[in-house]
Amino acid sequence: MSRSSSERTAREPLSRERALAAAVALADAEGLKALTMRRLAAELGVEAMSLYYHLPGKEGLLDGLAETVIGEIDAAVARTAPAGDWRAGLRQRFLAARQVMLGHPWAPGLLSSRRTIPFGVYAYYDAIVATLLAGGFSPRIAHRALHAFGSLALGFAQEIFSPAAAGGHTDVDAAEAELSELAGALPHLTAMMAAEAHDAADPALGWCDSQVEFEFTVDLLLDGIDRARHG
């Protein structure tokens, strides 16, 4: 029986969904740099060329990963209990998205660097606008709120010093050592960084992105757009 099950698994046809699930698992384990068409084919036990039928090259693979992450966010949002008002609803949505990002720390950089925007992203933000309009906001304030939310709506804060869209990556240890050397010239920045070092128990997605900072910023923005609505 076990052998039969194994044979069925071995004969499982290759599909886009199966390939993307394996790609996500590989990226989670080793990061995006380890993800190549050849490596993914090896993980799936197929020839590299057979992947091209489902995923047209590396860019198609990365686009598929972006779509998969957005799908996970949508599913996570759907699993949360319905909120009673626009503020609680948006906060819940953003925190649900963040849980997905914490599970895929490579995803913020991926979403920030795609040349095209997956339809799922548009649909996701459409739902945010719908929540705002249902909460009594005007289209003008809803538009400004989207600009203010930025990537926070997708569960992460874009890094200031290492923009993923530019392919940047901050070596945290080197950056902190450099700041220490420049303490005399940058006293306020270095003092702040020393005081605000992330707690090891505080989930983070980058040098300037921790759970505490994320929730603080989300709450600040929600309070602000609420005031703008009545202004």
Secondary structure, DSSP 8 states (H G I E B T S, - for coil): -HHHHHHHHHT----HHHHHHHHHHHHHHH-GGG--HHHHHHHHTS-HHHHTTTS-HHHHHHHHHHHHHHHHHHHHHHHS---SSHHHHHHHHHHHHHHHHHH-TTHHHHHHH-SS--HHHHHHHHHHHHHHHHTT--HHHHHHHHHHHGGGGGT----SSS-GGGT----HHHHHHHHHHTTTTSHHHHHHHHHT---TTS-EEETTEEHHHHHHHHHHHHHHHHHHHH-
